[in-house]
């Protein structure tokens, strides 16, 4: 395998895992996973994860520690 093909495979693997991670995190935070998967595909998975990290959990709203 050439270096270019190997690099392409690594990048595709990273993108697929990242795009699958975004809906999981969105679901855990009480957000719509389909919407956030779409955002991850349209923008970038990193931007979607950072946006999710900045948003509060909807599941924990109303609960004070």
PQR file with spaces between the fields and no chain letter, atoms N, CA, C, O and H, PARSE charges and radii, in Angstrom:
ATOM       1  N    UNK     1       0.834   -1.185    0.000 -0.4000 1.5000
ATOM       2  CA   UNK     1       0.000    0.000    0.000 -0.0000 2.0000
ATOM       3  C    UNK     1       0.877    1.246    0.000  0.5500 1.7000
ATOM       4  O    UNK     1       1.901    1.307    0.680 -0.5500 1.4000
ATOM       5  N    UNK     2       0.466    2.204   -0.751 -0.4000 1.5000
ATOM       6  CA   UNK     2       1.237    3.444   -0.759 -0.0000 2.0000
ATOM       7  C    UNK     2       0.867    4.284    0.461  0.5500 1.7000
ATOM       8  O    UNK     2      -0.141    4.040    1.124 -0.5500 1.4000
ATOM       9  H    UNK     2      -0.366    2.154   -1.304  0.4000 1.0000
ATOM      10  N    UNK     3       1.692    5.260    0.733 -0.4000 1.5000
ATOM      11  CA   UNK     3       1.447    6.125    1.885 -0.0000 2.0000
ATOM      12  C    UNK     3       0.154    6.922    1.731  0.5500 1.7000
ATOM      13  O    UNK     3      -0.542    7.171    2.716 -0.5500 1.4000
ATOM      14  H    UNK     3       2.511    5.459    0.195  0.4000 1.0000
ATOM      15  N    UNK     4      -0.164    7.318    0.517 -0.4000 1.5000
ATOM      16  CA   UNK     4      -1.373    8.109    0.284 -0.0000 2.0000
ATOM      17  C    UNK     4      -2.630    7.288    0.571  0.5500 1.7000
ATOM      18  O    UNK     4      -3.587    7.801    1.150 -0.5500 1.4000
ATOM      19  H    UNK     4       0.401    7.115   -0.282  0.4000 1.0000
ATOM      20  N    UNK     5      -2.629    6.033    0.174 -0.4000 1.5000
ATOM      21  CA   UNK     5      -3.787    5.170    0.420 -0.0000 2.0000
ATOM      22  C    UNK     5      -3.938    4.907    1.914  0.5500 1.7000
ATOM      23  O    UNK     5      -5.050    4.925    2.440 -0.5500 1.4000
ATOM      24  H    UNK     5      -1.852    5.616   -0.297  0.4000 1.0000
ATOM      25  N    UNK     6      -2.837    4.667    2.587 -0.4000 1.5000
ATOM      26  CA   UNK     6      -2.874    4.433    4.028 -0.0000 2.0000
ATOM      27  C    UNK     6      -3.384    5.674    4.765  0.5500 1.7000
ATOM      28  O    UNK     6      -4.192    5.561    5.687 -0.5500 1.4000
ATOM      29  H    UNK     6      -1.934    4.652    2.159  0.4000 1.0000
ATOM      30  N    UNK     7      -2.923    6.833    4.367 -0.4000 1.5000
ATOM      31  CA   UNK     7      -3.391    8.076    4.973 -0.0000 2.0000
ATOM      32  C    UNK     7      -4.885    8.267    4.736  0.5500 1.7000
ATOM      33  O    UNK     7      -5.607    8.677    5.645 -0.5500 1.4000
ATOM      34  H    UNK     7      -2.267    6.925    3.618  0.4000 1.0000
ATOM      35  N    UNK     8      -5.350    7.976    3.537 -0.4000 1.5000
ATOM      36  CA   UNK     8      -6.767    8.095    3.224 -0.0000 2.0000
ATOM      37  C    UNK     8      -7.595    7.145    4.081  0.5500 1.7000
ATOM      38  O    UNK     8      -8.654    7.529    4.576 -0.5500 1.4000
ATOM      39  H    UNK     8      -4.763    7.643    2.798  0.4000 1.0000
ATOM      40  N    UNK     9      -7.134    5.923    4.261 -0.4000 1.5000
ATOM      41  CA   UNK     9      -7.851    4.962    5.102 -0.0000 2.0000
ATOM      42  C    UNK     9      -7.919    5.423    6.555  0.5500 1.7000
ATOM      43  O    UNK     9      -8.955    5.278    7.204 -0.5500 1.4000
ATOM      44  H    UNK     9      -6.274    5.610    3.859  0.4000 1.0000
ATOM      45  N    UNK    10      -6.841    5.967    7.059 -0.4000 1.5000
ATOM      46  CA   UNK    10      -6.827    6.472    8.433 -0.0000 2.0000
ATOM      47  C    UNK    10      -7.788    7.645    8.576  0.5500 1.7000
ATOM      48  O    UNK    10      -8.519    7.722    9.563 -0.5500 1.4000
ATOM      49  H    UNK    10      -6.000    6.085    6.532  0.4000 1.0000
ATOM      50  N    UNK    11      -7.799    8.552    7.616 -0.4000 1.5000
ATOM      51  CA   UNK    11      -8.710    9.698    7.672 -0.0000 2.0000
ATOM      52  C    UNK    11     -10.175    9.275    7.597  0.5500 1.7000
ATOM      53  O    UNK    11     -11.014    9.811    8.320 -0.5500 1.4000
ATOM      54  H    UNK    11      -7.205    8.490    6.814  0.4000 1.0000
ATOM      55  N    UNK    12     -10.481    8.328    6.737 -0.4000 1.5000
ATOM      56  CA   UNK    12     -11.855    7.833    6.627 -0.0000 2.0000
ATOM      57  C    UNK    12     -12.269    7.155    7.927  0.5500 1.7000
ATOM      58  O    UNK    12     -13.389    7.356    8.396 -0.5500 1.4000
ATOM      59  H    UNK    12      -9.800    7.892    6.149  0.4000 1.0000
ATOM      60  N    UNK    13     -11.385    6.359    8.514 -0.4000 1.5000
ATOM      61  CA   UNK    13     -11.660    5.696    9.787 -0.0000 2.0000
ATOM      62  C    UNK    13     -11.929    6.732   10.881  0.5500 1.7000
ATOM      63  O    UNK    13     -12.871    6.584   11.660 -0.5500 1.4000
ATOM      64  H    UNK    13     -10.475    6.197    8.134  0.4000 1.0000
ATOM      65  N    UNK    14     -11.106    7.775   10.936 -0.4000 1.5000
ATOM      66  CA   UNK    14     -11.291    8.851   11.917 -0.0000 2.0000
ATOM      67  C    UNK    14     -12.639    9.542   11.713  0.5500 1.7000
ATOM      68  O    UNK    14     -13.367    9.769   12.679 -0.5500 1.4000
ATOM      69  H    UNK    14     -10.342    7.895   10.303  0.4000 1.0000
ATOM      70  N    UNK    15     -12.973    9.874   10.485 -0.4000 1.5000
ATOM      71  CA   UNK    15     -14.224   10.582   10.216 -0.0000 2.0000
ATOM      72  C    UNK    15     -15.439    9.735   10.570  0.5500 1.7000
ATOM      73  O    UNK    15     -16.397   10.240   11.155 -0.5500 1.4000
ATOM      74  H    UNK    15     -12.382    9.691    9.700  0.4000 1.0000
ATOM      75  N    UNK    16     -15.407    8.459   10.224 -0.4000 1.5000
ATOM      76  CA   UNK    16     -16.539    7.583   10.532 -0.0000 2.0000
ATOM      77  C    UNK    16     -16.716    7.460   12.044  0.5500 1.7000
ATOM      78  O    UNK    16     -17.834    7.574   12.545 -0.5500 1.4000
ATOM      79  H    UNK    16     -14.628    8.049    9.750  0.4000 1.0000
ATOM      80  N    UNK    17     -15.630    7.230   12.771 -0.4000 1.5000
ATOM      81  CA   UNK    17     -15.730    7.128   14.229 -0.0000 2.0000
ATOM      82  C    UNK    17     -16.194    8.439   14.848  0.5500 1.7000
ATOM      83  O    UNK    17     -17.001    8.435   15.778 -0.5500 1.4000
ATOM      84  H    UNK    17     -14.722    7.137   12.364  0.4000 1.0000
ATOM      85  N    UNK    18     -15.700    9.541   14.348 -0.4000 1.5000
ATOM      86  CA   UNK    18     -16.090   10.846   14.882 -0.0000 2.0000
ATOM      87  C    UNK    18     -17.561   11.132   14.623  0.5500 1.7000
ATOM      88  O    UNK    18     -18.267   11.632   15.499 -0.5500 1.4000
ATOM      89  H    UNK    18     -15.045    9.544   13.592  0.4000 1.0000
ATOM      90  N    UNK    19     -18.017   10.818   13.430 -0.4000 1.5000
ATOM      91  CA   UNK    19     -19.415   11.073   13.087 -0.0000 2.0000
ATOM      92  C    UNK    19     -20.340   10.161   13.887  0.5500 1.7000
ATOM      93  O    UNK    19     -21.470   10.547   14.186 -0.5500 1.4000
ATOM      94  H    UNK    19     -17.444   10.412   12.718  0.4000 1.0000
ATOM      95  N    UNK    20     -19.883    8.961   14.238 -0.4000 1.5000
ATOM      96  CA   UNK    20     -20.680    8.075   15.082 -0.0000 2.0000
ATOM      97  C    UNK    20     -20.651    8.500   16.548  0.5500 1.7000
ATOM      98  O    UNK    20     -21.590    8.212   17.290 -0.5500 1.4000
ATOM      99  H    UNK    20     -18.965    8.648   13.995  0.4000 1.0000
ATOM     100  N    UNK    21     -19.606    9.168   16.970 -0.4000 1.5000
ATOM     101  CA   UNK    21     -19.492    9.616   18.356 -0.0000 2.0000
ATOM     102  C    UNK    21     -20.429   10.787   18.651  0.5500 1.7000
ATOM     103  O    UNK    21     -20.963   10.883   19.756 -0.5500 1.4000
ATOM     104  H    UNK    21     -18.842    9.402   16.368  0.4000 1.0000
ATOM     105  N    UNK    22     -20.630   11.655   17.704 -0.4000 1.5000
ATOM     106  CA   UNK    22     -21.439   12.862   17.915 -0.0000 2.0000
ATOM     107  C    UNK    22     -22.883   12.526   18.305  0.5500 1.7000
ATOM     108  O    UNK    22     -23.370   13.090   19.285 -0.5500 1.4000
ATOM     109  H    UNK    22     -20.196   11.577   16.807  0.4000 1.0000
ATOM     110  N    UNK    23     -23.596   11.642   17.599 -0.4000 1.5000
ATOM     111  CA   UNK    23     -24.969   11.335   18.027 -0.0000 2.0000
ATOM     112  C    UNK    23     -25.030   10.669   19.404  0.5500 1.7000
ATOM     113  O    UNK    23     -25.986   10.877   20.151 -0.5500 1.4000
ATOM     114  H    UNK    23     -23.201   11.183   16.803  0.4000 1.0000
ATOM     115  N    UNK    24     -24.023    9.876   19.738 -0.4000 1.5000
ATOM     116  CA   UNK    24     -23.984    9.247   21.059 -0.0000 2.0000
ATOM     117  C    UNK    24     -23.890   10.309   22.153  0.5500 1.7000
ATOM     118  O    UNK    24     -24.622   10.252   23.141 -0.5500 1.4000
ATOM     119  H    UNK    24     -23.247    9.707   19.131  0.4000 1.0000
ATOM     120  N    UNK    25     -22.999   11.267   21.978 -0.4000 1.5000
ATOM     121  CA   UNK    25     -22.844   12.348   22.958 -0.0000 2.0000
ATOM     122  C    UNK    25     -24.122   13.185   23.013  0.5500 1.7000
ATOM     123  O    UNK    25     -24.562   13.575   24.094 -0.5500 1.4000
ATOM     124  H    UNK    25     -22.404   11.314   21.176  0.4000 1.0000
ATOM     125  N    UNK    26     -24.712   13.460   21.865 -0.4000 1.5000
ATOM     126  CA   UNK    26     -25.953   14.243   21.832 -0.0000 2.0000
ATOM     127  C    UNK    26     -27.062   13.527   22.590  0.5500 1.7000
ATOM     128  O    UNK    26     -27.800   14.158   23.347 -0.5500 1.4000
ATOM     129  H    UNK    26     -24.355   13.144   20.987  0.4000 1.0000
ATOM     130  N    UNK    27     -27.187   12.239   22.400 -0.4000 1.5000
ATOM     131  CA   UNK    27     -28.212   11.461   23.104 -0.0000 2.0000
ATOM     132  C    UNK    27     -27.973   11.485   24.612  0.5500 1.7000
ATOM     133  O    UNK    27     -28.919   11.615   25.388 -0.5500 1.4000
ATOM     134  H    UNK    27     -26.588   11.726   21.785  0.4000 1.0000
ATOM     135  N    UNK    28     -26.728   11.361   25.022 -0.4000 1.5000
ATOM     136  CA   UNK    28     -26.390   11.383   26.448 -0.0000 2.0000
ATOM     137  C    UNK    28     -26.692   12.741   27.084  0.5500 1.7000
ATOM     138  O    UNK    28     -26.964   12.820   28.282 -0.5500 1.4000
ATOM     139  H    UNK    28     -25.959   11.255   24.391  0.4000 1.0000
ATOM     140  N    UNK    29     -26.643   13.798   26.289 -0.4000 1.5000
ATOM     141  CA   UNK    29     -26.932   15.140   26.806 -0.0000 2.0000
ATOM     142  C    UNK    29     -28.398   15.522   26.623  0.5500 1.7000
ATOM     143  O    UNK    29     -28.787   16.646   26.938 -0.5500 1.4000
ATOM     144  H    UNK    29     -26.422   13.734   25.316  0.4000 1.0000
ATOM     145  N    UNK    30     -29.215   14.597   26.117 -0.4000 1.5000
ATOM     146  CA   UNK    30     -30.636   14.864   25.945 -0.0000 2.0000
ATOM     147  C    UNK    30     -30.967   15.628   24.683  0.5500 1.7000
ATOM     148  O    UNK    30     -32.048   16.208   24.582 -0.5500 1.4000
ATOM     149  H    UNK    30     -28.899   13.684   25.861  0.4000 1.0000
ATOM     150  N    UNK    31     -30.074   15.643   23.730 -0.4000 1.5000
ATOM     151  CA   UNK    31     -30.276   16.358   22.461 -0.0000 2.0000
ATOM     152  C    UNK    31     -30.698   15.370   21.370  0.5500 1.7000
ATOM     153  O    UNK    31     -30.619   14.156   21.556 -0.5500 1.4000
ATOM     154  H    UNK    31     -29.195   15.171   23.813  0.4000 1.0000
ATOM     155  N    UNK    32     -31.143   15.901   20.243 -0.4000 1.5000
ATOM     156  CA   UNK    32     -31.571   15.083   19.115 -0.0000 2.0000
ATOM     157  C    UNK    32     -30.346   14.521   18.390  0.5500 1.7000
ATOM     158  O    UNK    32     -29.599   15.281   17.773 -0.5500 1.4000
ATOM     159  H    UNK    32     -31.208   16.888   20.093  0.4000 1.0000
ATOM     160  N    UNK    33     -30.127   13.196   18.452 -0.4000 1.5000
ATOM     161  CA   UNK    33     -28.930   12.634   17.827 -0.0000 2.0000
ATOM     162  C    UNK    33     -28.917   12.745   16.302  0.5500 1.7000
ATOM     163  O    UNK    33     -27.845   12.869   15.710 -0.5500 1.4000
ATOM     164  H    UNK    33     -30.734   12.578   18.953  0.4000 1.0000
ATOM     165  N    UNK    34     -30.089   12.702   15.650 -0.4000 1.5000
ATOM     166  CA   UNK    34     -30.129   12.796   14.192 -0.0000 2.0000
ATOM     167  C    UNK    34     -29.718   14.191   13.721  0.5500 1.7000
ATOM     168  O    UNK    34     -28.984   14.335   12.744 -0.5500 1.4000
ATOM     169  H    UNK    34     -30.960   12.601   16.131  0.4000 1.0000
ATOM     170  N    UNK    35     -30.195   15.206   14.420 -0.4000 1.5000
ATOM     171  CA   UNK    35     -29.814   16.579   14.083 -0.0000 2.0000
ATOM     172  C    UNK    35     -28.314   16.772   14.243  0.5500 1.7000
ATOM     173  O    UNK    35     -27.668   17.366   13.380 -0.5500 1.4000
ATOM     174  H    UNK    35     -30.791   15.090   15.214  0.4000 1.0000
ATOM     175  N    UNK    36     -27.755   16.273   15.343 -0.4000 1.5000
ATOM     176  CA   UNK    36     -26.335   16.470   15.601 -0.0000 2.0000
ATOM     177  C    UNK    36     -25.471   15.625   14.668  0.5500 1.7000
ATOM     178  O    UNK    36     -24.350   16.022   14.351 -0.5500 1.4000
ATOM     179  H    UNK    36     -28.279   15.790   16.044  0.4000 1.0000
ATOM     180  N    UNK    37     -25.964   14.475   14.223 -0.4000 1.5000
ATOM     181  CA   UNK    37     -25.232   13.702   13.215 -0.0000 2.0000
ATOM     182  C    UNK    37     -25.192   14.486   11.904  0.5500 1.7000
ATOM     183  O    UNK    37     -24.168   14.509   11.220 -0.5500 1.4000
ATOM     184  H    UNK    37     -26.875   14.153   14.481  0.4000 1.0000
ATOM     185  N    UNK    38     -26.305   15.124   11.560 -0.4000 1.5000
ATOM     186  CA   UNK    38     -26.349   15.959   10.362 -0.0000 2.0000
ATOM     187  C    UNK    38     -25.363   17.120   10.477  0.5500 1.7000
ATOM     188  O    UNK    38     -24.650   17.429    9.522 -0.5500 1.4000
ATOM     189  H    UNK    38     -27.136   15.105   12.116  0.4000 1.0000
ATOM     190  N    UNK    39     -25.322   17.760   11.643 -0.4000 1.5000
ATOM     191  CA   UNK    39     -24.374   18.859   11.867 -0.0000 2.0000
ATOM     192  C    UNK    39     -22.939   18.355   11.724  0.5500 1.7000
ATOM     193  O    UNK    39     -22.095   19.048   11.156 -0.5500 1.4000
ATOM     194  H    UNK    39     -25.900   17.508   12.419  0.4000 1.0000
ATOM     195  N    UNK    40     -22.658   17.164   12.231 -0.4000 1.5000
ATOM     196  CA   UNK    40     -21.309   16.598   12.144 -0.0000 2.0000
ATOM     197  C    UNK    40     -20.912   16.334   10.698  0.5500 1.7000
ATOM     198  O    UNK    40     -19.747   16.494   10.334 -0.5500 1.4000
ATOM     199  H    UNK    40     -23.344   16.601   12.693  0.4000 1.0000
ATOM     200  N    UNK    41     -21.873   15.932    9.875 -0.4000 1.5000
ATOM     201  CA   UNK    41     -21.570   15.665    8.468 -0.0000 2.0000
ATOM     202  C    UNK    41     -21.408   16.974    7.698  0.5500 1.7000
ATOM     203  O    UNK    41     -20.493   17.102    6.884 -0.5500 1.4000
ATOM     204  H    UNK    41     -22.820   15.803   10.172  0.4000 1.0000
ATOM     205  N    UNK    42     -22.283   17.941    7.947 -0.4000 1.5000
ATOM     206  CA   UNK    42     -22.255   19.196    7.201 -0.0000 2.0000
ATOM     207  C    UNK    42     -21.067   20.063    7.611  0.5500 1.7000
ATOM     208  O    UNK    42     -20.345   20.578    6.757 -0.5500 1.4000
ATOM     209  H    UNK    42     -23.026   17.836    8.608  0.4000 1.0000
ATOM     210  N    UNK    43     -20.869   20.219    8.897 -0.4000 1.5000
ATOM     211  CA   UNK    43     -19.727   21.023    9.383 -0.0000 2.0000
ATOM     212  C    UNK    43     -18.535   20.086    9.534  0.5500 1.7000
ATOM     213  O    UNK    43     -18.000   19.580    8.548 -0.5500 1.4000
ATOM     214  H    UNK    43     -21.455   19.801    9.591  0.4000 1.0000
ATOM     215  N    UNK    44     -18.137   19.868   10.744 -0.4000 1.5000
ATOM     216  CA   UNK    44     -17.117   18.860   11.037 -0.0000 2.0000
ATOM     217  C    UNK    44     -17.486   18.210   12.357  0.5500 1.7000
ATOM     218  O    UNK    44     -18.148   18.833   13.187 -0.5500 1.4000
ATOM     219  H    UNK    44     -18.572   20.279   11.545  0.4000 1.0000
ATOM     220  N    UNK    45     -17.070   16.971   12.567 -0.4000 1.5000
ATOM     221  CA   UNK    45     -17.361   16.329   13.850 -0.0000 2.0000
ATOM     222  C    UNK    45     -16.756   17.085   15.033  0.5500 1.7000
ATOM     223  O    UNK    45     -17.354   17.131   16.108 -0.5500 1.4000
ATOM     224  H    UNK    45     -16.532   16.464   11.893  0.4000 1.0000
ATOM     225  N    UNK    46     -15.591   17.668   14.846 -0.4000 1.5000
ATOM     226  CA   UNK    46     -14.957   18.408   15.936 -0.0000 2.0000
ATOM     227  C    UNK    46     -15.791   19.621   16.334  0.5500 1.7000
ATOM     228  O    UNK    46     -15.959   19.895   17.523 -0.5500 1.4000
ATOM     229  H    UNK    46     -15.105   17.631   13.972  0.4000 1.0000
ATOM     230  N    UNK    47     -16.312   20.346   15.355 -0.4000 1.5000
ATOM     231  CA   UNK    47     -17.156   21.506   15.660 -0.0000 2.0000
ATOM     232  C    UNK    47     -18.432   21.075   16.368  0.5500 1.7000
ATOM     233  O    UNK    47     -18.890   21.753   17.287 -0.5500 1.4000
ATOM     234  H    UNK    47     -16.175   20.124   14.390  0.4000 1.0000
ATOM     235  N    UNK    48     -19.009   19.956   15.949 -0.4000 1.5000
ATOM     236  CA   UNK    48     -20.234   19.466   16.582 -0.0000 2.0000
ATOM     237  C    UNK    48     -19.972   19.050   18.025  0.5500 1.7000
ATOM     238  O    UNK    48     -20.779   19.347   18.906 -0.5500 1.4000
ATOM     239  H    UNK    48     -18.637   19.404   15.202  0.4000 1.0000
ATOM     240  N    UNK    49     -18.862   18.371   18.280 -0.4000 1.5000
ATOM     241  CA   UNK    49     -18.521   17.954   19.645 -0.0000 2.0000
ATOM     242  C    UNK    49     -18.273   19.180   20.520  0.5500 1.7000
ATOM     243  O    UNK    49     -18.718   19.216   21.667 -0.5500 1.4000
ATOM     244  H    UNK    49     -18.206   18.130   17.564  0.4000 1.0000
ATOM     245  N    UNK    50     -17.577   20.173   20.002 -0.4000 1.5000
ATOM     246  CA   UNK    50     -17.325   21.386   20.781 -0.0000 2.0000
ATOM     247  C    UNK    50     -18.625   22.132   21.083  0.5500 1.7000
ATOM     248  O    UNK    50     -18.800   22.656   22.183 -0.5500 1.4000
ATOM     249  H    UNK    50     -17.215   20.144   19.070  0.4000 1.0000
ATOM     250  N    UNK    51     -19.527   22.180   20.119 -0.4000 1.5000
ATOM     251  CA   UNK    51     -20.814   22.837   20.352 -0.0000 2.0000
ATOM     252  C    UNK    51     -21.622   22.080   21.398  0.5500 1.7000
ATOM     253  O    UNK    51     -22.248   22.693   22.263 -0.5500 1.4000
ATOM     254  H    UNK    51     -19.385   21.754   19.225  0.4000 1.0000
ATOM     255  N    UNK    52     -21.614   20.761   21.326 -0.4000 1.5000
ATOM     256  CA   UNK    52     -22.320   19.962   22.327 -0.0000 2.0000
ATOM     257  C    UNK    52     -21.714   20.135   23.711  0.5500 1.7000
ATOM     258  O    UNK    52     -22.434   20.163   24.710 -0.5500 1.4000
ATOM     259  H    UNK    52     -21.106   20.263   20.623  0.4000 1.0000
ATOM     260  N    UNK    53     -20.413   20.249   23.771 -0.4000 1.5000
ATOM     261  CA   UNK    53     -19.749   20.429   25.064 -0.0000 2.0000
ATOM     262  C    UNK    53     -20.130   21.765   25.692  0.5500 1.7000
ATOM     263  O    UNK    53     -20.174   21.888   26.916 -0.5500 1.4000
ATOM     264  H    UNK    53     -19.828   20.226   22.960  0.4000 1.0000
ATOM     265  N    UNK    54     -20.404   22.759   24.861 -0.4000 1.5000
ATOM     266  CA   UNK    54     -20.754   24.081   25.374 -0.0000 2.0000
ATOM     267  C    UNK    54     -22.209   24.164   25.827  0.5500 1.7000
ATOM     268  O    UNK    54     -22.566   25.053   26.600 -0.5500 1.4000
ATOM     269  H    UNK    54     -20.369   22.659   23.867  0.4000 1.0000
ATOM     270  N    UNK    55     -23.051   23.246   25.355 -0.4000 1.5000
ATOM     271  CA   UNK    55     -24.467   23.277   25.711 -0.0000 2.0000
ATOM     272  C    UNK    55     -24.715   22.521   27.016  0.5500 1.7000
ATOM     273  O    UNK    55     -24.032   21.539   27.306 -0.5500 1.4000
ATOM     274  H    UNK    55     -22.761   22.524   24.728  0.4000 1.0000
ATOM     275  N    UNK    56     -25.694   22.978   27.804 -0.4000 1.5000
ATOM     276  CA   UNK    56     -26.004   22.254   29.047 -0.0000 2.0000
ATOM     277  C    UNK    56     -26.767   20.960   28.755  0.5500 1.7000
ATOM     278  O    UNK    56     -27.382   20.808   27.700 -0.5500 1.4000
ATOM     279  H    UNK    56     -26.249   23.776   27.568  0.4000 1.0000
ATOM     280  N    UNK    57     -26.712   20.042   29.707 -0.4000 1.5000
ATOM     281  CA   UNK    57     -27.480   18.804   29.591 -0.0000 2.0000
ATOM     282  C    UNK    57     -28.962   19.120   29.738  0.5500 1.7000
ATOM     283  O    UNK    57     -29.358   19.820   30.670 -0.5500 1.4000
ATOM     284  H    UNK    57     -26.212   20.166   30.564  0.4000 1.0000
ATOM     285  N    UNK    58     -29.784   18.609   28.826 -0.4000 1.5000
ATOM     286  CA   UNK    58     -31.226   18.789   28.954 -0.0000 2.0000
ATOM     287  C    UNK    58     -31.809   17.789   29.941  0.5500 1.7000
ATOM     288  O    UNK    58     -32.848   18.054   30.546 -0.5500 1.4000
ATOM     289  H    UNK    58     -29.463   18.040   28.069  0.4000 1.0000
ATOM     290  N    UNK    59     -31.155   16.641   30.115 -0.4000 1.5000
ATOM     291  CA   UNK    59     -31.637   15.620   31.037 -0.0000 2.0000
ATOM     292  C    UNK    59     -31.562   16.088   32.481  0.5500 1.7000
ATOM     293  O    UNK    59     -32.380   15.675   33.303 -0.5500 1.4000
ATOM     294  H    UNK    59     -30.311   16.426   29.624  0.4000 1.0000
ATOM     295  N    UNK    60     -30.601   16.939   32.804 -0.4000 1.5000
ATOM     296  CA   UNK    60     -30.372   17.357   34.184 -0.0000 2.0000
ATOM     297  C    UNK    60     -31.006   18.702   34.513  0.5500 1.7000
ATOM     298  O    UNK    60     -30.815   19.213   35.617 -0.5500 1.4000
ATOM     299  H    UNK    60     -29.937   17.274   32.136  0.4000 1.0000
ATOM     300  N    UNK    61     -31.759   19.288   33.579 -0.4000 1.5000
ATOM     301  CA   UNK    61     -32.351   20.594   33.854 -0.0000 2.0000
ATOM     302  C    UNK    61     -33.387   20.469   34.954  0.5500 1.7000
ATOM     303  O    UNK    61     -34.191   19.537   34.972 -0.5500 1.4000
ATOM     304  H    UNK    61     -31.914   18.872   32.683  0.4000 1.0000
ATOM     305  N    UNK    62     -33.351   21.410   35.856 -0.4000 1.5000
ATOM     306  CA   UNK    62     -34.282   21.391   36.969 -0.0000 2.0000
ATOM     307  C    UNK    62     -33.727   20.672   38.183  0.5500 1.7000
ATOM     308  O    UNK    62     -34.270   20.804   39.280 -0.5500 1.4000
ATOM     309  H    UNK    62     -32.697   22.167   35.841  0.4000 1.0000
ATOM     310  N    UNK    63     -32.664   19.922   38.009 -0.4000 1.5000
ATOM     311  CA   UNK    63     -32.029   19.223   39.120 -0.0000 2.0000
ATOM     312  C    UNK    63     -30.828   20.031   39.575  0.5500 1.7000
ATOM     313  O    UNK    63     -29.900   20.271   38.803 -0.5500 1.4000
ATOM     314  H    UNK    63     -32.222   19.815   37.118  0.4000 1.0000
ATOM     315  N    UNK    64     -30.851   20.435   40.794 -0.4000 1.5000
ATOM     316  CA   UNK    64     -29.723   21.176   41.356 -0.0000 2.0000
ATOM     317  C    UNK    64     -28.950   20.265   42.285  0.5500 1.7000
ATOM     318  O    UNK    64     -29.542   19.501   43.047 -0.5500 1.4000
ATOM     319  H    UNK    64     -31.605   20.239   41.421  0.4000 1.0000
ATOM     320  N    UNK    65     -27.642   20.341   42.226 -0.4000 1.5000
ATOM     321  CA   UNK    65     -26.817   19.489   43.085 -0.0000 2.0000
ATOM     322  C    UNK    65     -26.647   20.100   44.454  0.5500 1.7000
ATOM     323  O    UNK    65     -25.981   19.519   45.311 -0.5500 1.4000
ATOM     324  H    UNK    65     -27.161   20.962   41.607  0.4000 1.0000
